[in-house]
Amino acid sequence: MSKLPALESDVPLVDPHANVVRLTAVAVALGFLVFSFFTSANVLASVDSTWTYSPIAMNYSNFSNLSSGSTKIGGTGSDIWWNSDSFGFLNKQIGSDFELTVKVESLTNTDPWSKAGLMIRKSRDPKSEHLFIFTTPATNGINVQGRQTFGGNSYQYKNINVSIFPKWFKIKKEGNTYRLFYSTNGTTFTDAYSRSQDLGSNPYVGVAYTSHSTTLGSATINNLTLTAASSAAVPPGAKGLPCGIYGDVNQNGYIDANDAFL
């Protein structure tokens, strides 16, 4: 079998093998100073019951929490590729911007293109649009793939030559823009790819695994973290003020023209 080439174009491949609270002032829009902040949603060692494990077009799949605190996702799955996918999906829906991270500790080498990583998916239909950053067992490294239209071709967006384990992955959603990252130490993340794509207002997010084989395999994961974003507007005292960060200098409970521009 031929290996998937490292491509960055949006041309479909012919080869199938191929919370924590952070307050940030982001804008003054229509006279309101808007802040975005993250509130903790789920920080998991072993996966809890808020997550659903969905076998998507698979004959066999399972997952189990290990005594070590890690979680093993197992099964078969022909591939996540072409016009339709076959894999196991540990997932939940989220209707806001978010940050999703996971540590992939190991991956069974059932095939050079077995895959485990983070996915955001418009639906759980096998033909759904999605974005997927994942690791392979060895020489095919880290990849970013996806599908742009329902039942359409799959695309290879990026190949990164990193084969060591463990690996960490992160997806950040801001509107319809998705930023995908990877790390080899869990602390310093490298920007792998970013894309603007409509994946729905309430997409499915989580960990996807396929053995790319009829042979049973598994991926072991840990530190699955989902952080949801919400927003709040400062009261109307900020109307008409220039962009910037303000302080409530006169301590009247809102931002007005008498407050300092910092």
Secondary structure, 3 states (H helix, E strand, C coil): CCCCCCCCCCCCCCCCCCCCCCCEEEEEECCEEEEEEEEEEEEECCCCCCCEEEEECCCCEEEEECCCCCEEEEECCCEEECCEEEEEEEEEECCCCEEEEEEEEEECCCCCCCEEEEEEECCCCCCCCEEEEEECCCCCCEEEEEECCCCCCEEEEEEECCCCCCEEEEEEEECCEEEEEEECCCCCCEEEEEEECCCCCCCEEEEEEECCCCCCEEEEEEEEEEEEEEEEECCHHHCCCCCCCECCCCCCCCCCCCCCEC
